[in-house]
Amino acid sequence: MAKYTVQQQPVETLLTWVKSGQVAIPEMQRPFVWDSTKVRDLLDSLYKGFPVGYLITWQSADVGLKDGSKSSYRQILIDGQQRITAMTAALLGQPVVDKSYKLKRIKIAFNPLTEEFATQTPVIERDVEWISDVALFLNATSTFGATKKYLEANDVLDQTRIEDSLNRLSAVRNAQVGIITLDEDLDIETVTEIFIRINSKGVALSSADFAMSKIASHGLLGSNLRKLIDYFCHLAVAPHVYNDIAENDDAFALSGYMEKIAWLRNDSSDLYDPTYTDVIRVAGIKEFKRGRLAALVSVLSGRDFETRTFDEEIAVESFARLEKVLLEIVNQYSFQQFTMTIKSAGFIAPRLISSKNALNFAYALYLQLRSDNELNEGEIKRIVRKWFVMSLLTGRYTGSFETAFEADIRRVGEIGAPAVLDNIERSSLSDTFWQVALPMDMESSSVRSPYFLVFLAAQVHSNARGFLSKNITVGNMVEEVGDIHHLVPKNYLVKNGISNRGDYNQIANYALTETPINIAIKDRAPGDYMGSVDSQIVDGKLRLGEITDAVELAANFTANAVPDFIRTVTTESYQEFLTSRRTLMAAYVRRYYDGL
C-alpha cells in the first residue's frame, strides 16, 4: 500500500493554502537564507515550465488545541520551505525576515524584450524596459492595464511578442508544482527514509526539524512555542536583534512569551548558545525522559507507546508539558545558574567545551534535580559539575548518545543522581582509568582533544599560572590571548630528526604560555631556555618570564604537570618525556575531578 499521495497544484492554489494556514510552514518567521539570485532562478524556472522539485508535506493529526479548536489535519511542510518563502516574496510581494530578523522585500525584475529575470537594482528600477517588480505587475488590479502601461512606455515594433511574454509571466501563477503528502500514520524513521530517497541531493532530514514542524502545527500554542525556541536560540547569539523581533512579530510580543526571554537582550555570555536542536533535546530528556527526538515527535503526536495507537489526550497533555519545560529552559535564573556551574568547573569559554551533547545533558540534569527538590542547590551543582566532566573524560555522549541520554535520565529517576554518579565512577573512573586509560587517551595531537581541554579547565579551576608565568594565569589566557606552546620546541625536534607532525604535535608536549615567553623560547632546546630561567633565579636578572625563585619555579612545573627533568630532555629522551607528562597530566586531572 502506498505510503503517500502525489498531486500537482498551481502555484496560486499553493500560496492560497499557505495564506489560509492549510499548509503549516513553521519556519516562516525564521530567517530566509536564500539570496536573491536563487529567487530569480526559481521564477525563471516557473516561467519556462521547468520542474522546481517536489514539496513534501506530512499529514498532521486532528488534535484538540488549547483554545478548544481542532488542528483540522493541517499539512506540515517538511521540505520546500525556502521555495515557498521565495514564491511568497517574489509573487505576492510579502516581506521576508532576514538574518537580523528585520523585514525586507525581495524584488525581482523581468525584461519582456529579453525574457530575462534579474534582482532589482537602482539602474533596473529606472529602466522602462524592465518590469522592475514582478509582484506589483502580478498583483495589479488589471494585468491588461499593466501591460498597456508598459507598451506605452516602450516604443517596440513587435508588440505581439511583448504581450506574449507578459502573458507567460502572468501564467506563472498557474505553473504546476508537485506535492508529495506522506500518510499520517508513518513513523518518523520512515518519513526520514522517504525524504532521503526523494531528495536529489540525498540531504539527511533532521529529527529536530520534524520536531519543530510538529510543534508549529499545534495551533496558536504550537506556533508560539516554536517561536519561543527559535527566538531564544537567536537572541542567545545576537542579543541586539531583540527589538527587531519585537517590532516585526507583534503577535508573539503580546503573547506573554516574549517577556520570558527579554533578559537575553542584556546577556553577553557565550558559553552555552544552544541551537533549536539543543533546546528540543534538553526538553525531551528532562520532561519526557526521551533521548531520541523521533520519540518526542511521537509523544507530541499523541502516540501511546504501549498500545501503539493515537490518543488525542496524550497529545494535548504532551504540549502542556512541553510548554512547561520550555519555560524552565529559557528561565533566566535557571539558565544563568547552570552556566555559572559549568564555569565554576573551569570551563570559562566555549573553546574548552568539546561536546555539546555533554552540555545538553548536564543542563537537562540540572533542571531535573532542581525540580525534584530532594537536593540542596550546592549538592545539585556539585553533581552537575562532576557529571559534566565525567561525560567528557569518558566520551559518554558520543556514538549512540541518544540511547545513553535516555538510559541515564531514567536511571536518575529510579535511584537518584548521587547513586547513579557513584555507580558510573566505580565502573568507569577506577584507578585503572586514571593510571592507564587516561594517559593512553592522551596520546593525541589534537588541541581539541577532550582530555587536553579538561586539563586546561582543571588548570583554570586551580588558578594555575601559565608555563613559566609568574602572574598570568591559564584562565587569563583562555579568556584573552595565549599560545599553545611546545615544551620541547617543534623546530628543535624537526631539526634533530623528529619530523613527523603526529610526533611533535602531542598534547603532552603542549602548554598554555604567554606570547612573549613563547617567542623568546622560539626553537631553543629545553636545556637552553631553562638555563636562562635558572640563571635569572641566581642573579635576579630577567631573561625569560618573571620567575626568580626556585620554589615558584617548582610550583609552576607542578601547575603545568611538567616533569622536573625537562632541562635534560633531548630528541633521544623525548618519548620518555611524553610518557612522564601524560602520567602527570592524568594525575592532575584526577585531583581536580576529586575536588569538584
Buried (B, 14 or more C-beta within 10 A) or exposed (E): EEEBEEEEBBBBBBBEBBEEBBBBBBBBBBBBEBEBEEBBBBBBBBBEEEEBBBBBBBBBBBBBBBEEEEBEEBBBBBBBBBBBBBBBBBBBBBBBBBEEBBEEEBBBBBBBEEBEBBBBEEEBEEEEBBBBBBBEBBBBEEBEEBBEEBBEEBEBEEEEEBBEBBEBBBBBBEBBBBBBBBBEEBBBEEBBBBBEEBBEEEEEBEBBBBBBBBBBBBBEBBBBBBBBBBBBBBBBEBBEBBEBBBEBBEEBBEBEBBEBBBBBBEBEBEBBBBBBBBBBBBBBBBBBBBBBBBBBBBBBBBBEEEEEEBBEEBBBEBBEBBBEBBBBBBBBEBBBBBBEBBBBBBBBBEEBBBBBBBBBBBBBBBBBBBBEEEBEEEEBBBBBBBBBBBBBBBBBBBEEBBEBBBBBBBBBEEEBBBEBBEEBBEEBBEEEBBEEBBBEBBBBBEEEBBBBBBBBBBBBBBEBBBBBBBEBBBBBBBEEEBBBBBBBBBEBBBEBEBEEEEBBBBBBBBBBBBEEBBEBBEBBBBEBBBBBBBEBBEEEEEEBBBBBEEEBBEBBBEBBBBBEEBBEBBBEBBEEBBBBBBBBBBBBBBEBBEEB
